[in-house]
Amino acid sequence: MAKFAANLTMLFTEVPFLERFEKAHQAGFKAVEYLFPYAFEAQELANKMEQFGFEQALFNMPPGDWDAGERGFAAIPGREDEFKASVDTALMYAKALKCKKVHAMSGIVDSRFTREQHIETFISNIRYAADKFAEQGVELMIEPLNNRDVPNYFVAHQREAVELIKQVDRPNVKLQLDLYHAQIMDGDLSTLIREVAPYTGHIQIASVPERHEPSEGELNYPHLFNVLDDSGYQGWIGCEYNPRHSTEEGLGWVRPYL
């Protein structure tokens, strides 16, 4: 049966970030995820996790200058040292939060370099990170982002990500399958879910096209949850959507699963 993690970057934004843990607990969630933990001390977040009995489902590695539009740099030539430093930072947080899945953002393509150079950099960096993460039993996630919301992102298609994962050739490198991005870029989600199931390490959801609650929009999520069950997926499903109104008003769809 599907099980859901509250994404605290996008849900419960009616209150400051550190207060969202209690809100998620009150709503019945047993796990949380969020984009980045780095604005807070690792122990401060770990205390929140322990206080409410949460499992940390996922967070992202440092993305670079987010406000300037950067979306990671795993595939960007010339930033290898920065990437290695970000691995150390992410691992420190993963250890404190007992988190077993971390997402490495690939980055916006740099027009000064060829596609082949980006691929070579990505494979080298991801192998380095995967080997370091394996020492702590952590899996490294690769997530394609759609080119409508994030133009020129290095990895935009699910099957493209799977091919890169095969080239990286590390058992702890997995696909982070966000069904919102996948519908926009790939479609035919029932077939896609089954096809990429052997490589999938984490799932995220939102409605399409507006990225609100999964109870609206063009996707039949109850059906897709059944497909995920049939595919053998047993991990957390991250609720990475923007509530149309208040978070609590929009939680009716998830209550039967909590």
Long-range contacts (C-beta under 8 A, 24 or more apart in sequence): 1-229, 1-257, 2-225, 2-228, 2-229, 2-237, 2-257, 3-30, 3-31, 3-236, 3-237, 3-257, 4-29, 4-31, 4-236, 4-237, 4-238, 4-239, 4-254, 4-257, 4-258, 5-29, 5-30, 5-31, 5-32, 5-33, 5-55, 5-57, 5-58, 5-236, 5-237, 5-238, 5-239, 6-31, 6-32, 6-33, 6-239, 7-32, 7-33, 7-34, 7-35, 7-204, 7-238, 7-239, 7-240, 7-241, 8-32, 8-33, 8-34, 9-34, 9-35, 9-36, 9-240, 10-239, 10-240, 10-241, 10-242, 10-243, 11-239, 11-241, 11-243, 11-247, 12-247, 13-243, 13-247, 14-246, 14-247, 18-44, 18-48, 21-48, 21-49, 21-51, 21-52, 21-54, 22-52, 23-247, 24-52, 24-54, 25-52, 25-53, 25-54, 27-247, 27-248, 27-251, 27-258, 28-255, 28-258, 29-54, 29-258, 30-54, 30-55, 30-258, 31-55, 31-56, 31-57, 31-236, 32-56, 32-57, 33-57, 33-58, 33-59, 33-236, 33-238, 33-240, 34-59, 35-59, 35-60, 35-63, 36-60, 36-62, 36-63, 36-66, 37-93, 37-97, 38-62, 38-89, 38-93, 42-92, 42-93, 42-96, 42-97, 43-96, 45-93, 45-96, 45-97, 46-96, 46-97, 46-98, 49-97, 49-98, 55-98, 55-236, 56-97, 56-98, 56-99, 57-99, 57-101, 57-202, 57-235, 57-236, 57-238, 58-99, 58-101, 58-102, 58-103, 58-141, 58-176, 58-202, 58-236, 58-238, 59-90, 59-93, 59-94, 59-97, 59-99, 59-102, 59-103, 60-102, 60-103, 60-104, 60-105, 61-86, 61-87, 61-89, 61-90, 61-102, 61-103, 61-104, 61-105, 61-129, 62-86, 62-89, 62-90, 63-105, 64-107, 69-108, 70-107, 70-108, 71-105, 71-106, 71-107, 71-108, 71-145, 71-150, 71-153, 72-104, 72-105, 72-106, 72-107, 73-105, 73-107, 74-104, 74-105, 74-106, 74-107, 74-121, 74-122, 74-125, 74-126, 74-129, 74-154, 75-106, 75-107, 75-109, 75-118, 75-119, 75-121, 75-122, 75-125, 75-154, 75-155, 76-107, 76-110, 76-113, 76-118, 76-121, 77-110, 77-113, 77-117, 77-118, 77-120, 77-121, 80-121, 80-124, 80-125, 83-125, 83-128, 83-129, 84-125, 84-128, 87-128, 87-129, 87-132, 87-133, 88-132, 91-132, 91-133, 91-136, 91-138, 94-133, 94-136, 94-138, 95-136, 99-138, 100-137, 100-138, 100-139, 101-138, 101-139, 101-141, 101-174, 101-201, 101-202, 101-235, 102-133, 102-138, 102-139, 102-140, 102-141, 103-140, 103-141, 103-142, 103-143, 103-176, 103-202, 104-129, 104-140, 104-141, 104-142, 105-143, 106-142, 106-153, 106-154, 106-155, 107-153, 107-154, 108-150, 108-151, 108-152, 108-153, 108-154, 109-152, 109-153, 109-154, 118-154, 119-164, 119-167, 122-154, 122-164, 123-164, 123-167, 123-168, 126-164, 126-168, 126-170, 126-173, 127-168, 127-169, 127-170, 130-168, 130-170, 130-172, 130-173, 131-170, 133-172, 134-170, 134-171, 134-172, 138-172, 139-172, 139-173, 139-174, 139-201, 140-170, 140-172, 140-173, 140-174, 141-174, 141-175, 141-176, 141-201, 141-202, 142-173, 142-174, 142-175, 142-176, 143-175, 143-176, 143-177, 143-178, 143-181, 143-204, 144-178, 144-181, 144-182, 144-185, 145-178, 145-181, 146-180, 146-181, 146-184, 146-185, 147-185, 148-184, 149-181, 149-184, 156-181, 156-185, 157-185, 157-186, 158-182, 158-185, 158-186, 158-192, 158-196, 159-186, 159-192, 159-195, 159-196, 162-196, 162-199, 165-199, 174-199, 174-200, 174-201, 174-202, 175-199, 175-200, 175-201, 175-202, 176-201, 176-202, 176-203, 176-204, 177-202, 177-203, 177-204, 178-203, 178-204, 178-205, 178-206, 178-240, 179-203, 179-204, 179-205, 179-206, 179-219, 179-224, 180-204, 180-205, 180-206, 180-207, 180-208, 180-211, 180-240, 180-241, 183-208, 183-218, 183-219, 184-208, 184-209, 189-219, 189-224, 189-227, 190-223, 190-224, 190-227, 193-224, 193-227, 193-228, 193-231, 193-233, 194-227, 194-230, 194-231, 197-231, 197-232, 197-233, 200-231, 200-233, 201-235, 202-235, 202-236, 202-238, 203-228, 203-233, 203-235, 203-236, 203-237, 203-238, 204-237, 204-238, 204-239, 204-240, 205-237, 205-238, 205-239, 205-240, 205-241, 206-239, 206-240, 206-241, 206-242, 207-241, 210-244, 211-241, 211-242, 212-241, 212-242, 212-243, 212-244, 212-250, 213-241, 213-243, 213-244, 213-250, 213-253, 214-239, 214-241, 214-253, 215-250, 215-252, 215-253, 216-244, 221-253
